[in-house]
Amino acid sequence: MKILVTGIAGFIGSNLADRLVKEGHTVVGIDDLSVGVLEQAPKEVEFHKIDIRSKDIYPLFNGVDAVFNLGCSKNYSILEVISVMQDIIGMHMVPQFKPDIPGEVQANLGNITEAGNIK
Ligand SMILES: NC(=O)c1ccc[n+]([C@@H]2O[C@H](COP(=O)([O-])OP(=O)(O)OC[C@H]3O[C@@H](n4cnc5c(N)ncnc54)[C@H](O)[C@@H]3O)[C@@H](O)[C@H]2O)c1
């Protein structure tokens, strides 16, 4: 499968990408590197340094079978409210693509078990 992971340079995204690559999946990664470190992601990943709130991420969904949306800021400062709002915008942007994904691909989204494995 071709799988898109946002926040791929972060803790969970990079470890998930390691697992997906080892299982033979093609992985497309997005991260703005605001927190994450690119070297944490496996070198096999097709990486794009983009903010998930940008419309520039639209073309990256072409041919993608599944999306893991892990791009999230962790700014627990006085600006926390703004930070949370930014994350909500990002969470809104990414699922927007679902209606554009062909029915066959949407069916594949059901191929992920509760444990996070690809069936
Ligand atoms: N780590 C945990 O134990 C844990 C537990 C439960 C839930 N979560 C959730 O899982 C998600 C990922 O957690 P993590 O620990 O990997 O966080 P992390 O901070 O290590 O990784 C988040 C990544 O998202 C990137 N990012 C932030 N804002 C972005 C944006 N606007 N556009 C693109 N990339 C952006 C950062 O650069 C970073 O690489 C978060 O939503 C977190 O709340 C984490």
The ligand as an SDF file (V2000), in Angstrom:
LIG
                    3D

 44 48  0  0  0  0  0  0  0  0999 V2000
    3.8960   10.3880   22.2210 N   0  0  0  0  0  0  0  0  0  0  0  0
    2.8870    9.9040   22.9510 C   0  0  0  0  0  0  0  0  0  0  0  0
    3.0660    9.2090   23.9720 O   0  0  0  0  0  0  0  0  0  0  0  0
    1.4550   10.1600   22.5320 C   0  0  0  0  0  0  0  0  0  0  0  0
    0.4260    9.5270   23.2320 C   0  0  0  0  0  0  0  0  0  0  0  0
   -0.8890    9.7320   22.8200 C   0  0  0  0  0  0  0  0  0  0  0  0
   -1.1710   10.5460   21.7380 C   0  0  0  0  0  0  0  0  0  0  0  0
   -0.1390   11.1570   21.0830 N   0  0  0  0  0  0  0  0  0  0  0  0
   -0.4850   12.0040   19.9370 C   0  0  0  0  0  0  0  0  0  0  0  0
    0.1230   11.5020   18.7490 O   0  0  0  0  0  0  0  0  0  0  0  0
    0.4960   12.5860   17.9160 C   0  0  0  0  0  0  0  0  0  0  0  0
    1.9930   12.5340   17.6190 C   0  0  0  0  0  0  0  0  0  0  0  0
    2.7020   12.5170   18.8440 O   0  0  0  0  0  0  0  0  0  0  0  0
    4.3000   12.5220   18.8590 P   0  0  0  0  0  0  0  0  0  0  0  0
    4.7030   12.1180   20.2370 O   0  0  0  0  0  0  0  0  0  0  0  0
    4.8390   11.7410   17.7070 O   0  0  0  0  0  0  0  0  0  0  0  0
    4.6010   14.0810   18.6760 O   0  0  0  0  0  0  0  0  0  0  0  0
    5.9430   14.7550   18.1040 P   0  0  0  0  0  0  0  0  0  0  0  0
    5.9380   16.1720   18.5860 O   0  0  0  0  0  0  0  0  0  0  0  0
    7.1290   13.9210   18.3890 O   0  0  0  0  0  0  0  0  0  0  0  0
    5.6810   14.7290   16.5430 O   0  0  0  0  0  0  0  0  0  0  0  0
    4.7790   15.6220   15.9330 C   0  0  0  0  0  0  0  0  0  0  0  0
    5.3730   15.9980   14.5970 C   0  0  0  0  0  0  0  0  0  0  0  0
    4.4490   16.8510   13.9270 O   0  0  0  0  0  0  0  0  0  0  0  0
    5.1830   17.8880   13.2890 C   0  0  0  0  0  0  0  0  0  0  0  0
    4.2560   19.0010   13.1240 N   0  0  0  0  0  0  0  0  0  0  0  0
    3.7300   19.8190   14.0650 C   0  0  0  0  0  0  0  0  0  0  0  0
    2.8950   20.7030   13.5380 N   0  0  0  0  0  0  0  0  0  0  0  0
    2.8800   20.4430   12.1890 C   0  0  0  0  0  0  0  0  0  0  0  0
    2.2120   21.0440   11.0860 C   0  0  0  0  0  0  0  0  0  0  0  0
    1.3730   22.0660   11.2430 N   0  0  0  0  0  0  0  0  0  0  0  0
    2.4460   20.5440    9.8320 N   0  0  0  0  0  0  0  0  0  0  0  0
    3.2910   19.5050    9.6620 C   0  0  0  0  0  0  0  0  0  0  0  0
    3.9520   18.8960   10.6750 N   0  0  0  0  0  0  0  0  0  0  0  0
    3.7390   19.3670   11.9260 C   0  0  0  0  0  0  0  0  0  0  0  0
    6.3440   18.1850   14.2180 C   0  0  0  0  0  0  0  0  0  0  0  0
    7.4490   18.7850   13.5510 O   0  0  0  0  0  0  0  0  0  0  0  0
    6.6770   16.7780   14.7290 C   0  0  0  0  0  0  0  0  0  0  0  0
    7.6750   16.1610   13.9290 O   0  0  0  0  0  0  0  0  0  0  0  0
    0.0920   13.8570   18.6640 C   0  0  0  0  0  0  0  0  0  0  0  0
   -1.1940   14.2370   18.2100 O   0  0  0  0  0  0  0  0  0  0  0  0
    0.0470   13.4120   20.0990 C   0  0  0  0  0  0  0  0  0  0  0  0
   -0.8220   14.2130   20.8670 O   0  0  0  0  0  0  0  0  0  0  0  0
    1.1560   10.9750   21.4450 C   0  0  0  0  0  0  0  0  0  0  0  0
  1  2  1  0
  2  3  2  0
  2  4  1  0
  4  5  1  0
  4 44  2  0
  5  6  2  0
  6  7  1  0
  7  8  2  0
  8  9  1  0
  8 44  1  0
  9 10  1  0
  9 42  1  0
 10 11  1  0
 11 12  1  0
 11 40  1  0
 12 13  1  0
 13 14  1  0
 14 15  2  0
 14 16  1  0
 14 17  1  0
 17 18  1  0
 18 19  2  0
 18 20  1  0
 18 21  1  0
 21 22  1  0
 22 23  1  0
 23 24  1  0
 23 38  1  0
 24 25  1  0
 25 26  1  0
 25 36  1  0
 26 27  1  0
 26 35  1  0
 27 28  2  0
 28 29  1  0
 29 30  1  0
 29 35  2  0
 30 31  1  0
 30 32  2  0
 32 33  1  0
 33 34  2  0
 34 35  1  0
 36 37  1  0
 36 38  1  0
 38 39  1  0
 40 41  1  0
 40 42  1  0
 42 43  1  0
M  CHG  2   8   1  16  -1
M  END
$$$$
